[in-house]
């Protein structure tokens, strides 16, 4: 499976988000944008739940490259100016959807393992995965 064009740039950006603890802010932004996207809402919800569980330390059965790829795909989804700018009617979101589909296909076994883990958790844990963590305020020195 070939990596989408320009995705490497988002992998690097995702690494910065992860290392700076900015993943909760990314998840909140994705939640806002995905509310309008019925077509991919289930995939976006799954990716968000996966990262929420990872951020909270509840689920660590995940390849670190997969975490980076999922975060990069969500960043790509959020970025309005990427391979095809989002403001171009009818085509602007096609590249976003293609990148999300590529990540879901590429990491399908990791996502399936997460679904098994999630489905075996208590109702409280499953509900908590839908509650996004609050972004931490970063103090600048």
HELIX and SHEET records of a PDB file:
HELIX    1   1 UNK A    7  UNK A   19  1                                  13    
HELIX    2   2 UNK A   23  UNK A   34  1                                  12    
HELIX    3   3 UNK A   38  UNK A   40  5                                   3    
HELIX    4   4 UNK A   41  UNK A   55  1                                  15    
HELIX    5   5 UNK A   64  UNK A   78  1                                  15    
HELIX    6   6 UNK A   94  UNK A  106  1                                  13    
HELIX    7   7 UNK A  108  UNK A  119  1                                  12    
HELIX    8   8 UNK A  123  UNK A  128  1                                   6    
END                                                                             
